[in-house]
Amino acid sequence: RHFPVFTTSFFLMLVALSAPALTEGPYTYEISNGEATITEFDRYFSGALAITNTLGGCPVTAIRENAFFEHAISAVIIPETVTRIGAGPFVDCGNLTNISVKAENPSYSATNGVLFDKHYTTLIQYPPELKGGYEVPFGVTTINDDAFQACFHLTEVTIPLTVTSIGDRAFWA
């Protein structure tokens, strides 16, 4: 039998491809190119959360998909440093009624507790605990993956004709 021969440089390349998970306070994160990405958050945290803008001495520029999945946070403030957010960042957060974004954020905004991209063309996340009906604003063209997932108190959604794309699991219960 012949077995492949791996050089030290091959193993170094593998190590460089996978960033190690780090923790600081309630955050689990990765650092790449001097920027931090939140990958998970302490499941036992409850209440309002102002997401930090630095971890490990680096700016927090991203929140990974489902990073806060099934958490007990009731409100969240996204800092000005976050410029990338994965799908469904707050899916199934059974207490979440309000998402807000620092005004200086160049990529995201929020209105009435709902998270959008800066130009209000993509609806990213509806807070799962909001009750009643919701009218998607005119001008929104995309409803993101998981945007309304597990919103059990949502009674109806009015979608304008400007919406041309509805993501996977957008209304999944």
PAMITOR-707169 format. One line per field, with one value per residue: residue number from 1; chain; x, y, z of N, C-alpha, C, O, CB in turn. Coordinates in pm, 1 decimal. Glycine has a CB too. Example, Ala and Ser with C-alpha at 12.3 -4.5 7.8 and 13.67 -1.06 7.14 Angstrom:
resi c(1 2) .
chain c(A A) .
neast c(1319.0 1285.0) .
nnorth c(-569.0 -225.0) .
nup c(780.0 708.0) .
caeast c(1230.0 1367.0) .
canorth c(-450.0 -106.0) .
caup c(780.0 714.0) .
ceast c(1320.0 1290.0) .
cnorth c(-330.0 3.0) .
cup c(780.0 787.0) .
oeast c(1423.6 1340.9) .
onorth c(-331.9 113.8) .
oup c(846.5 803.9) .
cbeast c(1130.8 1408.4) .
cbnorth c(-447.3 -59.8) .
cbup c(904.6 572.5) .
//
This chain:
resi c(1 2 3 4 5 6 7 8 9 10 11 12 13 14 15 16 17 18 19 20 21 22 23 24 25 26 27 28 29 30 31 32 33 34 35 36 37 38 39 40 41 42 43 44 45 46 47 48 49 50 51 52 53 54 55 56 57 58 59 60 61 62 63 64 65 66 67 68 69 70 71 72 73 74 75 76 77 78 79 80 81 82 83 84 85 86 87 88 89 90 91 92 93 94 95 96 97 98 99 100 101 102 103 104 105 106 107 108 109 110 111 112 113 114 115 116 117 118 119 120 121 122 123 124 125 126 127 128 129 130 131 132 133 134 135 136 137 138 139 140 141 142 143 144 145 146 147 148 149 150 151 152 153 154 155 156 157 158 159 160 161 162 163 164 165 166 167 168 169 170 171 172 173) .
chain c(A A A A A A A A A A A A A A A A A A A A A A A A A A A A A A A A A A A A A A A A A A A A A A A A A A A A A A A A A A A A A A A A A A A A A A A A A A A A A A A A A A A A A A A A A A A A A A A A A A A A A A A A A A A A A A A A A A A A A A A A A A A A A A A A A A A A A A A A A A A A A A A A A A A A A A A A A A A A A A A A A A A A A A A A A A A A A) .
neast c(84.0 36.9 86.7 -19.5 216.3 251.4 350.4 503.0 423.6 179.0 15.7 28.1 -110.1 -367.1 -428.8 -432.9 -659.1 -877.3 -1021.9 -966.7 -1211.1 -1294.8 -1349.8 -1513.8 -1644.6 -1992.7 -1973.5 -1890.4 -1647.9 -1472.4 -1160.7 -1052.6 -837.3 -801.8 -1056.1 -1353.5 -1592.0 -1903.7 -1996.1 -2145.1 -2353.2 -2394.4 -2629.3 -2772.2 -2805.5 -3026.4 -3267.3 -3216.2 -2980.8 -2689.2 -2497.8 -2152.8 -1888.6 -1629.3 -1413.4 -1163.5 -987.0 -1039.2 -1248.4 -1595.8 -1732.0 -1907.5 -2194.5 -2264.4 -2477.8 -2770.6 -2657.7 -2761.8 -2962.4 -3255.1 -3239.1 -3287.2 -3302.4 -3449.2 -3443.1 -3232.2 -2936.9 -2763.1 -2428.9 -2236.2 -2021.9 -2080.9 -2107.7 -2185.0 -2431.7 -2547.9 -2807.0 -3116.6 -3037.2 -3152.9 -3337.6 -3611.3 -3594.8 -3759.4 -3837.4 -3781.4 -3859.3 -3773.8 -3546.0 -3272.8 -3057.3 -2746.3 -2725.6 -2503.4 -2427.5 -2316.5 -2438.5 -2681.0 -3021.0 -3308.1 -3658.0 -3939.8 -3864.3 -3787.0 -3542.7 -3351.2 -3169.4 -2945.6 -3068.1 -3332.2 -3426.5 -3410.0 -3563.6 -3449.5 -3477.5 -3754.3 -3870.0 -3925.1 -4115.0 -4296.1 -4631.1 -4943.7 -5035.3 -4833.1 -4709.1 -4515.7 -4282.7 -4332.9 -4119.5 -3937.0 -3761.9 -3671.2 -3728.5 -3555.3 -3388.3 -3529.4 -3653.3 -3909.6 -3930.0 -4051.6 -4220.0 -4458.8 -4665.8 -4742.1 -4999.7 -5080.0 -4933.5 -4868.5 -4766.1 -4594.5 -4614.6 -4359.3 -4187.7 -3985.3 -3850.6 -3848.9 -3697.1 -3557.0 -3730.5 -3855.8 -4106.7 -4134.9 -4263.5) .
nnorth c(-118.7 222.9 520.6 857.3 1120.8 1378.5 1706.9 1938.2 2194.3 2144.0 2068.2 2305.5 2470.4 2358.3 2416.2 2695.1 2736.9 2685.3 2872.6 2912.9 2865.8 3116.1 3253.5 3511.9 3661.6 3631.3 3559.6 3354.1 3337.3 3402.2 3502.4 3661.1 3792.2 4019.0 4082.3 4023.9 3760.1 3682.0 3370.9 3211.2 3242.2 3282.1 3064.3 3095.2 3358.4 3626.1 3883.3 4230.8 4308.1 4469.5 4433.7 4377.1 4584.1 4510.4 4227.9 4031.1 4235.6 4310.9 4456.4 4376.3 4251.1 4078.2 3861.9 3537.3 3304.3 3208.6 3261.9 3346.0 3167.2 3041.1 3187.3 3371.5 3646.6 3972.4 4212.6 4363.0 4539.2 4629.7 4695.1 4968.7 4858.6 4612.4 4460.0 4243.9 3998.8 3680.9 3453.3 3442.4 3541.7 3569.2 3366.4 3196.5 3316.8 3338.6 3552.1 3786.9 4109.4 4340.7 4471.4 4673.9 4911.8 5072.8 5411.7 5486.6 5264.6 5128.9 4935.3 4821.6 4868.6 4947.7 4936.8 4994.3 4779.7 4580.0 4419.1 4537.9 4568.6 4843.9 5008.5 4945.6 4743.9 4476.2 4259.3 4137.4 4018.4 3949.4 4021.7 3743.6 3743.1 3947.3 4058.2 4021.7 4163.8 4228.4 4466.4 4450.7 4690.6 4904.9 4885.2 4708.5 4439.8 4186.6 3914.9 3778.0 3454.2 3261.3 3483.4 3530.5 3307.8 3087.1 3276.6 3281.4 3438.1 3605.2 3719.3 3785.1 3868.3 4128.4 4156.2 4361.0 4438.2 4492.2 4303.6 4053.3 3827.4 3559.5 3414.5 3089.7 2896.8 3121.2 3165.3 2956.0 2745.1) .
nup c(0.0 -62.3 103.0 130.3 141.8 361.9 386.1 615.7 547.4 427.3 646.4 793.4 622.1 639.8 908.1 896.7 744.3 906.0 1146.7 1492.7 1753.9 1980.1 2308.9 2487.8 2755.1 2718.2 2453.4 2170.0 1925.8 1615.3 1473.8 1185.9 950.7 1113.4 1200.0 1388.8 1411.8 1533.5 1644.1 1814.8 2108.5 2462.1 2585.8 2820.2 2877.1 2935.4 2866.0 2767.8 2509.6 2412.8 2152.7 2156.7 2020.4 1985.1 1999.5 2136.7 2090.2 1831.7 1574.3 1575.7 1303.2 1183.8 1213.7 1254.8 1076.6 1243.3 1496.4 1741.8 1793.1 1939.0 2184.2 2494.2 2473.1 2490.4 2360.9 2117.9 2027.1 1747.8 1674.4 1521.6 1387.5 1270.4 964.1 819.2 826.6 889.8 769.8 946.3 1215.5 1468.7 1503.9 1643.5 1893.5 2157.1 2327.0 2204.0 2106.6 1989.0 1757.8 1710.8 1547.5 1553.4 1449.7 1302.3 1159.9 856.8 700.1 789.2 912.4 1114.6 1168.1 1363.6 1521.9 1346.1 1147.4 875.4 561.2 494.9 302.5 306.4 134.0 171.8 390.7 682.7 944.5 1141.4 1463.3 1667.0 1881.5 1844.9 1826.1 1647.8 1324.8 1028.3 798.7 526.9 430.0 144.9 -131.5 -34.0 -165.0 -120.4 94.9 343.5 395.0 652.3 772.6 896.9 1048.8 1297.7 1416.3 1602.4 1700.5 1505.6 1311.7 1053.3 734.0 518.8 195.1 -25.6 -381.7 -464.8 -364.4 -479.8 -423.1 -200.1 67.2 164.5 405.5 507.4 622.9 792.1 1041.7) .
caeast c(0.0 106.3 19.3 26.9 313.1 211.5 460.7 468.7 351.4 41.0 -53.7 16.6 -216.2 -493.1 -449.2 -463.8 -792.2 -980.2 -994.6 -1009.2 -1318.4 -1248.5 -1460.4 -1494.8 -1775.3 -2094.1 -1954.7 -1796.0 -1618.2 -1352.4 -1093.9 -991.7 -793.4 -817.4 -1197.1 -1419.9 -1724.4 -1974.1 -2044.4 -2244.1 -2372.2 -2434.0 -2771.7 -2835.7 -2823.0 -3162.9 -3284.2 -3173.0 -2840.1 -2620.6 -2386.2 -2024.9 -1829.4 -1494.9 -1382.8 -1023.1 -917.5 -1073.1 -1387.3 -1694.3 -1785.2 -2003.7 -2271.3 -2289.0 -2613.1 -2826.7 -2568.0 -2838.9 -3074.4 -3324.2 -3192.0 -3390.8 -3288.2 -3576.3 -3414.7 -3091.5 -2884.5 -2650.7 -2337.2 -2199.7 -1912.6 -2129.5 -2139.1 -2232.3 -2515.5 -2598.2 -2951.4 -3180.8 -2950.0 -3228.3 -3447.2 -3666.4 -3567.5 -3896.9 -3867.0 -3733.9 -3963.0 -3717.9 -3410.0 -3236.2 -2924.6 -2683.7 -2745.2 -2378.5 -2401.6 -2324.5 -2497.8 -2810.6 -3110.2 -3425.8 -3776.4 -4041.6 -3809.2 -3758.4 -3410.0 -3340.8 -3043.0 -2942.7 -3154.7 -3466.9 -3468.4 -3412.5 -3608.8 -3358.3 -3530.7 -3868.2 -3856.3 -4019.2 -4217.0 -4392.0 -4766.2 -5032.4 -5004.0 -4720.7 -4710.1 -4380.2 -4280.4 -4319.7 -3979.7 -3863.6 -3762.9 -3631.7 -3749.3 -3440.3 -3403.6 -3562.0 -3692.6 -4026.2 -3932.6 -4090.3 -4293.7 -4585.4 -4768.7 -4770.0 -5131.2 -5086.6 -4827.0 -4904.9 -4643.7 -4617.6 -4574.5 -4215.7 -4114.1 -3963.5 -3778.7 -3873.7 -3594.1 -3586.6 -3780.5 -3892.2 -4227.9 -4139.1 -4300.6) .
canorth c(0.0 350.9 622.4 989.9 1188.2 1516.0 1789.5 2032.4 2308.4 2101.6 2078.1 2447.2 2524.1 2315.0 2493.1 2832.6 2743.1 2679.5 2964.9 2854.4 2933.9 3187.9 3300.4 3632.9 3685.0 3539.3 3542.5 3264.6 3410.6 3371.1 3619.5 3640.1 3919.1 4128.9 4111.0 3920.2 3712.4 3613.2 3242.2 3163.4 3328.8 3208.9 3030.8 3127.9 3503.2 3671.1 4027.6 4314.8 4291.1 4559.4 4353.2 4446.1 4617.5 4452.1 4101.1 3997.6 4353.3 4332.2 4497.9 4274.0 4291.0 3980.7 3773.3 3415.7 3251.2 3145.7 3279.6 3365.0 3073.2 2996.8 3256.0 3440.8 3792.2 4040.9 4323.4 4360.2 4655.0 4591.9 4809.4 5027.9 4783.5 4491.9 4484.4 4118.6 3919.5 3560.4 3432.2 3407.3 3557.2 3564.2 3271.7 3127.0 3387.7 3348.6 3674.6 3902.9 4196.9 4460.5 4474.3 4809.1 4923.7 5204.4 5496.4 5496.0 5139.6 5152.9 4823.8 4777.2 4962.8 4882.5 5019.6 4925.7 4657.8 4483.9 4439.0 4550.3 4622.4 4990.4 5076.9 4892.6 4659.8 4337.8 4236.9 4033.8 3943.8 3998.6 3968.9 3633.4 3760.1 4053.7 4005.6 4088.7 4158.1 4311.5 4506.6 4469.3 4821.9 4916.4 4905.8 4586.7 4346.7 4053.0 3869.5 3688.9 3321.8 3256.3 3616.0 3522.8 3173.4 3071.1 3394.2 3216.3 3535.9 3682.9 3675.1 3801.2 3947.9 4187.7 4166.5 4448.3 4387.6 4515.0 4183.9 3961.5 3709.6 3518.2 3315.4 2959.6 2891.3 3257.5 3160.3 2823.0 2742.0) .
caup c(0.0 -62.7 181.2 89.4 226.7 384.6 433.3 721.8 489.3 405.4 774.6 826.9 538.2 699.3 1030.4 858.6 685.8 1008.8 1256.6 1620.6 1826.0 2098.7 2391.8 2567.7 2815.5 2665.6 2308.8 2104.2 1803.4 1538.5 1418.4 1055.1 891.4 1207.6 1223.8 1466.6 1372.6 1641.8 1594.5 1911.2 2224.5 2582.4 2585.8 2947.8 2886.3 2908.6 2877.3 2655.6 2474.6 2319.8 2102.8 2167.2 1891.0 1975.5 2066.3 2116.6 2040.0 1690.2 1555.2 1540.8 1173.0 1131.6 1299.8 1177.4 1065.6 1363.5 1611.2 1864.9 1780.8 2060.6 2304.7 2571.0 2467.3 2467.7 2269.5 2077.3 1954.3 1661.9 1670.8 1393.5 1324.5 1203.0 822.7 759.8 915.8 825.6 771.7 1071.6 1332.2 1594.3 1486.3 1759.6 2019.1 2203.3 2401.2 2127.5 2052.0 1926.6 1704.8 1668.8 1487.2 1571.9 1332.2 1225.9 1088.6 713.5 627.1 839.7 977.5 1171.9 1186.7 1443.6 1576.0 1239.4 1089.8 730.8 511.7 510.8 205.6 323.0 21.9 220.0 527.9 731.0 1059.1 1217.0 1599.9 1683.9 1984.4 1811.7 1810.6 1553.8 1182.9 983.9 659.0 475.7 365.1 0.7 -168.7 -0.3 -278.6 -76.3 231.9 364.2 453.3 795.4 821.6 985.5 1105.3 1438.5 1465.5 1632.2 1736.2 1385.2 1264.2 907.5 673.3 390.7 115.7 -140.9 -513.4 -487.2 -322.7 -592.5 -375.6 -62.2 97.9 222.4 542.6 550.6 705.6 851.0 1183.0) .
ceast c(87.5 22.6 70.9 124.7 269.8 330.7 411.5 389.9 206.3 -39.2 -69.3 -94.8 -351.9 -525.9 -490.1 -604.9 -902.5 -941.3 -1043.5 -1121.7 -1260.7 -1370.3 -1417.6 -1631.3 -1874.6 -2076.0 -1858.4 -1773.8 -1492.7 -1291.9 -1029.2 -958.7 -819.3 -960.4 -1261.3 -1558.4 -1785.0 -2032.3 -2152.6 -2251.4 -2424.3 -2585.7 -2844.2 -2853.1 -2969.4 -3168.3 -3236.2 -3022.7 -2795.2 -2496.8 -2258.3 -1970.0 -1685.1 -1488.7 -1238.0 -942.9 -945.8 -1218.5 -1476.2 -1760.3 -1891.1 -2071.8 -2308.0 -2435.8 -2652.0 -2741.0 -2642.0 -2962.6 -3123.8 -3272.0 -3305.3 -3375.3 -3422.1 -3562.6 -3266.4 -3057.5 -2761.6 -2560.0 -2304.0 -2094.2 -1960.1 -2173.9 -2184.6 -2310.6 -2567.4 -2748.8 -2998.8 -3097.4 -3022.5 -3349.2 -3482.5 -3622.4 -3704.0 -3933.8 -3839.1 -3847.7 -3905.1 -3572.7 -3383.8 -3091.1 -2872.1 -2693.1 -2621.4 -2348.1 -2419.3 -2402.5 -2640.1 -2889.2 -3227.9 -3536.9 -3880.3 -3993.6 -3769.0 -3626.4 -3412.8 -3197.1 -3055.2 -3042.8 -3299.4 -3516.4 -3475.3 -3457.6 -3529.2 -3418.1 -3645.5 -3856.3 -3964.3 -4133.1 -4314.3 -4527.1 -4844.7 -4989.0 -4887.7 -4734.7 -4566.2 -4378.8 -4265.5 -4174.2 -3891.9 -3875.6 -3734.0 -3668.8 -3647.7 -3480.0 -3434.1 -3618.6 -3809.3 -4035.6 -3962.7 -4153.7 -4437.6 -4698.0 -4803.8 -4900.5 -5149.1 -4970.0 -4878.6 -4775.5 -4671.4 -4568.4 -4426.3 -4132.0 -4108.3 -3894.2 -3810.7 -3781.6 -3646.3 -3631.2 -3827.3 -4013.1 -4243.8 -4172.9 -4233.1) .
cnorth c(123.5 451.0 758.4 1048.0 1333.6 1592.5 1881.0 2149.0 2273.0 2116.1 2223.3 2511.3 2483.4 2393.1 2635.7 2845.7 2743.0 2768.4 2902.6 2935.9 2993.4 3226.5 3423.9 3667.9 3585.7 3505.0 3429.2 3327.8 3356.8 3501.9 3579.1 3777.0 4038.5 4168.8 3993.5 3889.3 3639.8 3485.2 3182.4 3261.1 3243.7 3189.0 3074.7 3278.2 3535.3 3822.1 4100.0 4301.0 4398.9 4481.4 4436.9 4479.8 4571.1 4320.8 4067.9 4112.9 4385.3 4377.2 4379.4 4320.1 4195.4 3903.0 3653.7 3377.0 3178.5 3160.7 3292.0 3274.4 3027.6 3060.5 3336.3 3592.7 3855.9 4157.9 4316.8 4488.0 4608.4 4713.4 4855.1 4946.6 4663.6 4524.8 4358.5 4039.6 3801.4 3549.4 3396.3 3425.0 3540.2 3471.4 3206.0 3187.1 3426.2 3471.0 3801.1 3981.9 4317.8 4440.1 4618.1 4809.1 5063.6 5283.4 5502.5 5370.3 5162.0 5047.6 4787.4 4889.9 4883.1 4984.8 4936.4 4789.1 4552.7 4520.4 4435.0 4580.2 4774.9 5062.6 5027.4 4816.4 4512.5 4334.7 4116.6 3952.1 4018.9 3940.2 3864.0 3655.9 3875.0 3991.6 4085.9 4070.7 4249.4 4340.2 4534.6 4602.5 4813.2 4948.6 4788.1 4492.5 4202.8 4031.4 3757.5 3548.4 3338.5 3385.8 3613.4 3386.1 3176.8 3196.7 3350.0 3312.9 3627.2 3631.4 3689.0 3886.8 3997.4 4213.8 4252.0 4384.8 4408.4 4393.8 4086.5 3832.4 3684.7 3400.6 3185.7 2974.9 3027.4 3256.6 3025.4 2831.3 2624.0) .
cup c(0.0 15.2 138.1 190.6 238.0 439.8 544.3 666.2 461.2 534.8 818.7 746.8 595.6 824.8 996.9 803.6 791.0 1126.7 1386.8 1684.0 1954.1 2180.9 2469.5 2624.1 2758.5 2516.8 2275.1 1967.7 1736.4 1491.1 1287.0 997.1 983.1 1236.5 1297.5 1411.0 1491.7 1583.2 1685.1 2028.1 2340.2 2587.1 2712.6 2968.7 2858.1 2928.3 2753.3 2634.6 2377.7 2275.6 2106.8 2028.6 1879.1 2053.4 2035.9 2061.0 1893.7 1677.1 1518.4 1411.3 1119.3 1243.7 1214.0 1179.4 1194.0 1488.9 1744.0 1867.3 1917.5 2189.3 2368.9 2568.4 2431.3 2370.7 2236.7 2001.4 1877.2 1647.7 1528.8 1318.9 1243.4 1061.0 749.6 864.7 836.5 839.0 912.4 1196.6 1465.5 1584.2 1619.3 1893.3 2075.5 2284.1 2321.3 2063.7 1978.2 1883.0 1663.9 1622.8 1513.8 1441.1 1242.1 1146.3 938.9 635.4 666.8 903.8 1034.6 1185.7 1259.9 1491.7 1474.7 1172.7 937.1 691.1 516.5 421.0 208.4 199.5 61.5 365.3 578.8 843.8 1123.8 1357.7 1629.2 1783.6 1955.5 1781.5 1707.4 1409.1 1148.2 835.2 616.5 401.1 212.9 -32.6 -131.6 -120.2 -237.2 69.6 251.6 410.3 601.8 853.3 920.9 1053.3 1254.4 1498.8 1492.1 1666.1 1618.4 1324.0 1114.5 861.0 539.5 315.2 -7.3 -271.7 -542.9 -447.9 -439.6 -549.1 -228.6 -34.8 156.7 367.6 595.5 644.7 773.6 999.1 1247.2) .
oeast c(197.2 -98.0 190.1 113.4 253.4 401.3 291.1 297.9 118.9 -149.9 -172.0 -166.4 -443.4 -640.9 -576.0 -665.5 -1010.8 -842.9 -1152.2 -1127.3 -1186.7 -1481.6 -1302.5 -1723.4 -1844.3 -2155.4 -1757.4 -1869.4 -1418.0 -1362.9 -960.6 -1043.2 -854.7 -985.2 -1227.8 -1632.0 -1724.8 -2107.8 -2241.3 -2167.3 -2491.7 -2661.3 -2966.4 -2910.3 -3029.3 -3085.1 -3217.7 -2947.0 -2856.2 -2402.2 -2257.0 -2001.4 -1623.3 -1550.7 -1195.1 -842.6 -884.5 -1302.4 -1436.9 -1835.8 -1957.8 -2016.1 -2375.3 -2509.3 -2575.8 -2751.7 -2589.3 -3058.5 -3045.9 -3262.3 -3406.4 -3430.7 -3498.9 -3659.7 -3185.6 -3137.4 -2667.6 -2606.4 -2338.6 -2078.4 -1887.3 -2264.4 -2219.0 -2262.9 -2624.2 -2811.2 -2928.8 -3087.2 -2961.0 -3451.5 -3395.4 -3613.8 -3757.1 -4052.5 -3870.2 -3921.9 -3979.2 -3488.2 -3462.9 -3013.4 -2944.8 -2671.0 -2632.8 -2250.7 -2524.8 -2430.4 -2713.0 -2833.7 -3243.7 -3513.0 -3906.1 -4071.9 -3721.3 -3600.5 -3468.1 -3113.6 -3163.8 -3096.4 -3379.5 -3634.3 -3539.1 -3397.9 -3540.2 -3411.1 -3634.2 -3834.4 -4083.1 -4238.1 -4406.2 -4536.0 -4815.8 -4916.8 -4848.6 -4767.4 -4503.2 -4465.4 -4195.5 -4113.2 -3785.1 -3985.3 -3767.7 -3644.7 -3653.7 -3591.2 -3371.8 -3630.7 -3807.4 -4139.8 -3907.2 -4142.2 -4527.4 -4814.8 -4887.0 -4910.7 -5225.0 -4914.9 -4926.3 -4686.6 -4761.2 -4490.3 -4373.2 -4017.8 -4211.0 -3880.4 -3801.4 -3786.7 -3763.3 -3576.4 -3837.3 -4020.8 -4355.0 -4118.1 -4249.8) .
onorth c(125.6 463.0 774.7 1024.4 1403.1 1545.8 1898.0 2198.0 2359.2 2170.0 2259.1 2597.4 2565.7 2432.1 2691.6 2952.3 2796.1 2743.6 2844.9 3058.1 2927.2 3231.8 3438.1 3700.4 3466.6 3429.2 3410.3 3367.5 3277.3 3600.3 3477.3 3866.6 4146.6 4276.3 3877.8 3978.7 3546.6 3488.8 3111.4 3349.7 3143.3 3286.0 3089.7 3320.0 3478.0 3880.6 4039.9 4284.4 4417.6 4465.3 4552.7 4411.9 4589.7 4305.8 4076.0 4092.3 4475.8 4340.5 4293.1 4417.4 4226.4 3881.5 3668.0 3412.1 3097.2 3078.3 3252.1 3304.3 2981.5 2993.4 3365.0 3660.9 3801.1 4197.3 4270.9 4538.4 4554.1 4822.1 4789.7 4964.1 4616.7 4605.4 4364.5 4016.5 3818.4 3627.1 3328.2 3332.2 3501.1 3495.0 3165.9 3116.6 3533.0 3493.1 3911.2 3931.1 4390.3 4397.1 4677.8 4719.2 5161.7 5227.7 5521.2 5368.8 5208.9 5067.1 4728.5 4992.2 4764.6 5102.8 4821.8 4694.5 4445.8 4637.4 4343.0 4612.8 4828.0 5166.6 5063.7 4823.6 4432.7 4398.8 4006.8 3829.3 4137.0 3819.8 3893.5 3593.0 3897.9 3885.8 4203.0 3977.1 4335.8 4251.8 4629.3 4625.7 4726.8 5032.3 4768.8 4468.4 4108.6 4116.1 3654.6 3526.8 3420.4 3396.2 3687.2 3352.7 3258.1 3220.3 3378.5 3274.4 3716.9 3514.0 3613.3 3966.6 3919.3 4283.8 4220.6 4289.6 4348.4 4380.8 4043.0 3739.2 3774.2 3299.2 3173.9 3055.7 3045.9 3338.6 2985.8 2913.8 2601.0) .
oup c(55.8 -5.9 112.0 310.9 137.7 529.2 563.2 731.7 469.5 533.2 876.4 797.8 599.9 844.8 1065.0 814.0 766.3 1196.3 1389.9 1670.0 2026.8 2128.7 2510.6 2549.2 2750.7 2461.0 2342.8 1901.1 1793.5 1470.5 1277.8 995.0 936.1 1291.1 1272.1 1369.1 1545.2 1486.0 1637.6 2043.5 2317.2 2591.9 2711.4 3069.4 2767.1 2997.7 2647.6 2730.1 2272.4 2352.7 2065.1 1930.9 1774.3 2158.7 1920.8 1992.7 1836.9 1759.3 1439.9 1410.7 1020.6 1351.3 1111.9 1271.7 1246.3 1579.8 1847.9 1938.4 2001.0 2292.1 2304.8 2654.6 2352.1 2306.1 2317.4 1922.5 1935.3 1613.3 1430.5 1198.1 1155.9 1039.5 631.5 975.9 728.7 911.3 987.3 1276.9 1564.7 1648.6 1696.4 1993.8 2045.2 2308.4 2366.9 1979.7 1911.8 1961.6 1590.9 1654.8 1498.5 1333.5 1121.0 1070.9 896.2 517.1 587.0 944.0 1005.0 1211.3 1223.2 1501.3 1513.0 1144.5 876.7 775.4 539.6 459.1 122.2 164.9 -7.1 451.7 524.2 840.9 1156.6 1371.2 1617.2 1770.9 2034.1 1719.2 1682.9 1374.7 1226.7 756.0 663.6 316.7 160.1 33.8 -189.6 -170.7 -308.9 155.5 184.3 458.4 669.4 975.4 1019.4 1109.6 1328.4 1619.0 1412.9 1661.3 1632.1 1288.7 1054.0 936.9 457.0 363.7 -85.4 -270.5 -636.3 -492.2 -491.7 -628.3 -144.6 -104.4 193.3 442.6 716.8 736.2 808.6 1072.3 1367.0) .
cbeast c(-95.0 132.5 40.7 -91.7 459.1 90.2 521.6 594.4 419.5 36.2 21.3 149.0 -201.2 -488.2 -322.0 -363.9 -811.9 -1002.5 -1062.6 -890.1 -1436.4 -1164.0 -1507.8 -1433.5 -1823.0 -2230.8 -1903.9 -1849.8 -1602.3 -1384.0 -988.3 -1086.5 -863.6 -745.4 -1271.3 -1430.4 -1717.1 -2086.8 -1928.1 -2209.0 -2470.7 -2386.4 -2788.6 -2754.5 -2728.3 -3266.2 -3210.8 -3210.5 -2816.0 -2583.2 -2414.5 -1924.1 -1836.4 -1388.1 -1479.2 -1011.0 -771.8 -1049.3 -1395.9 -1801.2 -1673.1 -1934.3 -2399.6 -2204.9 -2624.6 -2848.4 -2482.6 -2881.1 -3033.1 -3313.4 -3073.3 -3389.1 -3179.2 -3632.7 -3454.0 -3061.3 -2849.3 -2700.0 -2209.5 -2149.5 -1816.5 -2245.7 -2018.3 -2112.9 -2633.2 -2531.8 -2991.0 -3223.9 -2884.9 -3274.0 -3410.2 -3626.8 -3473.4 -3926.8 -3787.3 -3637.5 -4054.0 -3726.8 -3390.6 -3257.6 -2928.7 -2534.2 -2783.0 -2263.7 -2495.7 -2188.1 -2413.4 -2792.0 -3158.8 -3393.2 -3831.8 -4169.8 -3904.8 -3873.6 -3314.1 -3434.9 -3010.2 -2803.6 -3098.8 -3562.2 -3372.9 -3273.1 -3767.0 -3229.0 -3420.5 -4005.4 -3864.6 -3944.7 -4150.6 -4342.6 -4839.3 -5039.8 -5125.8 -4584.6 -4801.4 -4335.5 -4167.5 -4415.7 -3926.8 -3919.1 -3661.3 -3481.2 -3900.3 -3346.6 -3275.4 -3440.1 -3729.2 -4154.8 -3800.0 -3969.2 -4288.7 -4566.9 -4722.0 -4651.6 -5238.7 -5221.8 -4694.0 -4989.0 -4591.4 -4548.1 -4656.5 -4168.9 -4180.8 -3880.7 -3626.7 -4025.6 -3496.8 -3463.9 -3673.0 -3922.4 -4351.2 -4005.6 -4454.1) .
cbnorth c(0.6 400.8 600.2 1084.5 1175.5 1524.1 1871.7 2082.7 2355.1 1955.5 1999.0 2520.2 2474.8 2167.4 2492.7 2882.3 2627.4 2534.2 3103.1 2845.3 2836.1 3314.1 3189.5 3752.5 3830.4 3599.0 3671.6 3112.9 3559.3 3276.6 3677.4 3558.7 3941.1 4245.7 4139.3 3962.2 3618.7 3704.2 3144.7 3020.0 3446.6 3283.4 2882.8 3070.4 3578.9 3598.5 4079.4 4462.9 4152.8 4702.2 4301.9 4360.3 4766.2 4551.2 3985.2 3880.1 4335.4 4202.7 4605.5 4251.9 4301.7 3883.8 3844.5 3301.0 3156.6 3000.8 3402.0 3512.4 2951.7 2848.4 3348.8 3392.7 3832.8 4090.1 4463.4 4235.4 4774.5 4540.8 4774.6 5168.4 4736.6 4428.6 4542.3 4034.2 4003.9 3437.6 3321.8 3270.0 3692.1 3704.6 3164.8 2982.3 3516.1 3233.4 3677.5 3857.7 4244.2 4578.3 4373.8 4911.6 4893.9 5189.8 5636.2 5525.0 5026.4 5162.0 4705.9 4665.7 5074.3 4817.9 5072.4 4909.5 4600.2 4480.5 4333.4 4659.8 4570.6 5042.3 5059.5 5005.5 4677.4 4271.3 4212.1 4095.9 3917.4 3959.5 4083.8 3515.3 3783.2 4138.4 4006.3 4235.0 4195.3 4242.2 4631.7 4349.2 4904.8 5025.2 5030.5 4519.5 4390.6 4031.8 3820.7 3749.9 3234.6 3219.8 3703.4 3551.3 3103.0 3032.5 3514.7 3121.6 3619.9 3673.2 3752.3 3865.0 3865.0 4320.0 4025.6 4583.0 4454.6 4637.4 4116.9 4030.3 3726.7 3480.4 3373.9 2867.4 2836.7 3345.8 3190.0 2750.9 2734.6) .
cbup c(121.0 -208.0 333.0 71.2 169.9 481.0 317.6 792.3 360.2 354.5 881.3 801.5 391.8 730.9 1116.7 755.9 591.7 1055.5 1232.3 1717.6 1857.8 2060.3 2488.2 2482.6 2791.5 2686.1 2247.9 2094.3 1833.0 1418.1 1517.9 959.7 758.4 1157.5 1090.2 1612.6 1246.7 1706.0 1581.7 1961.3 2192.2 2708.4 2567.9 3061.2 2786.6 3001.4 2998.2 2680.2 2414.3 2386.9 1957.8 2245.0 1868.0 2028.7 2019.8 2025.2 2058.2 1607.8 1446.7 1656.8 1073.9 1036.6 1360.6 1230.9 944.5 1337.5 1590.5 1879.3 1697.1 2072.3 2271.2 2714.1 2364.6 2599.4 2332.1 1990.0 2051.7 1521.2 1743.2 1414.8 1429.8 1282.0 752.3 704.7 975.6 884.5 672.3 1064.8 1328.5 1633.9 1382.0 1754.7 1997.5 2281.8 2528.2 2019.9 2163.3 2022.8 1583.5 1784.1 1334.0 1617.1 1376.0 1318.9 1138.6 658.5 643.9 939.1 877.6 1309.4 1050.2 1362.6 1666.8 1134.8 1142.4 678.6 364.9 481.8 66.4 354.7 -95.8 205.1 536.2 776.9 1162.3 1148.6 1703.3 1725.2 2117.3 1690.7 1944.8 1586.4 1100.4 1013.5 636.5 381.9 422.1 -55.9 -103.5 132.4 -382.1 -96.2 258.5 465.8 431.2 871.7 705.0 906.6 1080.3 1520.2 1361.4 1744.8 1855.0 1282.6 1333.4 864.1 656.6 409.0 74.4 -119.1 -620.8 -408.5 -198.0 -700.8 -395.7 -37.9 191.6 213.2 633.1 428.0 620.8 830.8 1201.8) .
//
